[in-house]
C-alpha cells in the first residue's frame, strides 16, 4: 500500500491510496493517513488505485471520517472501483463515506 498527499486549492487535501487496504496495507498507511486527516479539515481520499478493502481498511476510513466530522470537517472518497463500492454498500457506509466518480466532484463536495 502506497500513500501520497497533495494540497489542492481551497484548503482541500487529496490523499491518494494505491494497493490493497487489507491488514498489511492498513498498517503501512495508518500513521501518515491519521496524521493527514488529523491536521486538515477537508480531505478527499482518492481510491482509484485501491483494488481491495478489508474491514480493517474500512475502520481506518471511518475513524478518519468521524474525527473530521466532530471538528466540522469532511472526508469523501473519489474514484471507487466496483469492488470497493460494493464493500461500502454492503457495509452500510455509503453515507458516512460518500464517494464521487471524479476528483473535481469530490473537491466540490468537501468545499461546501
LOMI-160542 format. One record per residue (C-alpha): residue number from 1; x, y, z. Coordinates in Angstrom, 3 decimals. Each point is the difference from the previous one (the first is absolute). Example, Ala and Ser with C-alpha at 12.3 -4.5 7.8 and 13.67 -1.06 7.14 Angstrom:
2
<pos:1 x:12.300 y:-4.500 z:7.800>
<pos:2 x:1.370 y:3.440 z:-0.660>
REM end
This chain:
112
<pos:1 x:0.000 y:0.000 z:0.000>
<pos:2 x:1.283 y:3.408 z:-1.024>
<pos:3 x:-1.176 y:3.434 z:1.135>
<pos:4 x:0.578 y:3.435 z:-1.473>
<pos:5 x:-1.282 y:3.334 z:1.233>
<pos:6 x:-0.695 y:3.104 z:-2.051>
<pos:7 x:-1.319 y:3.411 z:1.019>
<pos:8 x:-2.662 y:1.309 z:-2.356>
<pos:9 x:-1.540 y:3.482 z:-0.226>
<pos:10 x:-2.547 y:1.082 z:2.619>
<pos:11 x:1.764 y:-1.875 z:2.835>
<pos:12 x:-0.935 y:-3.427 z:-1.370>
<pos:13 x:2.416 y:-2.865 z:0.546>
<pos:14 x:0.089 y:-2.924 z:-2.412>
<pos:15 x:1.229 y:-3.305 z:1.419>
<pos:16 x:0.637 y:-2.553 z:-2.738>
<pos:17 x:0.160 y:-3.641 z:1.045>
<pos:18 x:1.305 y:-2.777 z:-2.202>
<pos:19 x:-0.105 y:-3.753 z:0.632>
<pos:20 x:-2.043 y:-2.158 z:2.340>
<pos:21 x:-1.485 y:1.509 z:3.132>
<pos:22 x:0.248 y:-3.267 z:1.881>
<pos:23 x:1.704 y:-0.643 z:3.348>
<pos:24 x:3.506 y:0.478 z:-1.416>
<pos:25 x:-0.921 y:2.977 z:-2.165>
<pos:26 x:-1.927 y:1.715 z:2.790>
<pos:27 x:2.947 y:-0.385 z:2.364>
<pos:28 x:2.315 y:1.505 z:-2.614>
<pos:29 x:-2.060 y:3.185 z:-0.449>
<pos:30 x:-1.700 y:0.402 z:3.382>
<pos:31 x:2.435 y:2.497 z:1.539>
<pos:32 x:0.383 y:2.341 z:-2.989>
<pos:33 x:-3.716 y:-0.254 z:-0.824>
<pos:34 x:-1.050 y:0.773 z:3.566>
<pos:35 x:2.465 y:2.884 z:0.171>
<pos:36 x:-1.348 y:1.551 z:-3.192>
<pos:37 x:-3.643 y:-0.396 z:0.979>
<pos:38 x:0.692 y:1.367 z:3.493>
<pos:39 x:1.615 y:3.160 z:-1.341>
<pos:40 x:-2.423 y:0.899 z:-2.806>
<pos:41 x:-3.675 y:0.916 z:-0.223>
<pos:42 x:-0.835 y:-1.003 z:-3.585>
<pos:43 x:1.344 y:-3.332 z:-1.186>
<pos:44 x:-0.577 y:-1.850 z:-3.257>
<pos:45 x:1.229 y:-3.589 z:0.064>
<pos:46 x:0.759 y:-1.103 z:-3.542>
<pos:47 x:-0.508 y:-3.764 z:-0.132>
<pos:48 x:0.301 y:-0.346 z:-3.772>
<pos:49 x:2.985 y:-2.321 z:0.447>
<pos:50 x:-1.432 y:-1.985 z:2.943>
<pos:51 x:-0.956 y:-3.494 z:-1.106>
<pos:52 x:-1.212 y:-1.452 z:3.308>
<pos:53 x:-1.334 y:1.284 z:3.329>
<pos:54 x:-0.231 y:-2.250 z:3.050>
<pos:55 x:-1.854 y:0.821 z:3.222>
<pos:56 x:3.175 y:1.419 z:1.542>
<pos:57 x:0.292 y:2.377 z:-2.943>
<pos:58 x:-3.602 y:1.072 z:0.497>
<pos:59 x:0.786 y:0.623 z:3.671>
<pos:60 x:2.843 y:2.322 z:-0.995>
<pos:61 x:-2.215 y:1.982 z:-2.384>
<pos:62 x:-2.959 y:0.165 z:2.396>
<pos:63 x:2.206 y:1.105 z:2.901>
<pos:64 x:1.418 y:2.847 z:-2.071>
<pos:65 x:-3.461 y:1.022 z:-1.246>
<pos:66 x:-1.339 y:0.099 z:3.567>
<pos:67 x:2.959 y:2.012 z:1.259>
<pos:68 x:-0.436 y:2.546 z:-2.775>
<pos:69 x:-3.762 y:0.183 z:0.493>
<pos:70 x:0.382 y:0.735 z:3.727>
<pos:71 x:2.217 y:2.962 z:-0.883>
<pos:72 x:-2.382 y:1.285 z:-2.670>
<pos:73 x:2.065 y:-1.414 z:-2.874>
<pos:74 x:-0.831 y:-2.539 z:-2.641>
<pos:75 x:1.558 y:-3.044 z:-1.657>
<pos:76 x:-1.218 y:-1.388 z:-3.320>
<pos:77 x:1.263 y:-2.631 z:-2.409>
<pos:78 x:0.534 y:0.240 z:-3.719>
<pos:79 x:0.656 y:-2.526 z:-2.721>
<pos:80 x:-1.410 y:-3.080 z:1.706>
<pos:81 x:0.197 y:-3.170 z:-2.059>
<pos:82 x:-3.014 y:-2.302 z:-0.222>
<pos:83 x:1.567 y:-2.309 z:2.609>
<pos:84 x:0.594 y:2.794 z:2.498>
<pos:85 x:-3.461 y:1.472 z:-0.639>
<pos:86 x:-1.578 y:-3.400 z:0.721>
<pos:87 x:1.874 y:-0.297 z:3.301>
<pos:88 x:-1.153 y:3.475 z:1.039>
<pos:89 x:-3.598 y:-0.761 z:-0.954>
<pos:90 x:-0.052 y:-3.404 z:1.721>
<pos:91 x:1.493 y:1.568 z:3.123>
<pos:92 x:-2.624 y:2.747 z:0.057>
<pos:93 x:2.667 y:2.705 z:-0.102>
<pos:94 x:-0.967 y:1.907 z:-3.129>
<pos:95 x:-1.351 y:2.959 z:1.993>
<pos:96 x:2.922 y:0.180 z:2.403>
<pos:97 x:2.504 y:-0.458 z:-2.849>
<pos:98 x:-1.616 y:1.671 z:-3.008>
<pos:99 x:1.686 y:-0.756 z:-3.296>
<pos:100 x:0.221 y:2.066 z:-3.154>
<pos:101 x:1.067 y:-1.154 z:-3.459>
<pos:102 x:2.496 y:2.811 z:-0.562>
<pos:103 x:2.461 y:2.022 z:2.034>
<pos:104 x:-1.720 y:3.212 z:-1.073>
<pos:105 x:-3.370 y:-1.183 z:1.331>
<pos:106 x:1.584 y:-1.136 z:3.271>
<pos:107 x:1.784 y:3.334 z:0.452>
<pos:108 x:-3.280 y:1.827 z:-0.592>
<pos:109 x:-1.698 y:-2.186 z:2.620>
<pos:110 x:2.540 y:0.714 z:2.761>
<pos:111 x:0.113 y:3.702 z:-0.876>
<pos:112 x:-3.707 y:0.581 z:0.719>
REM end
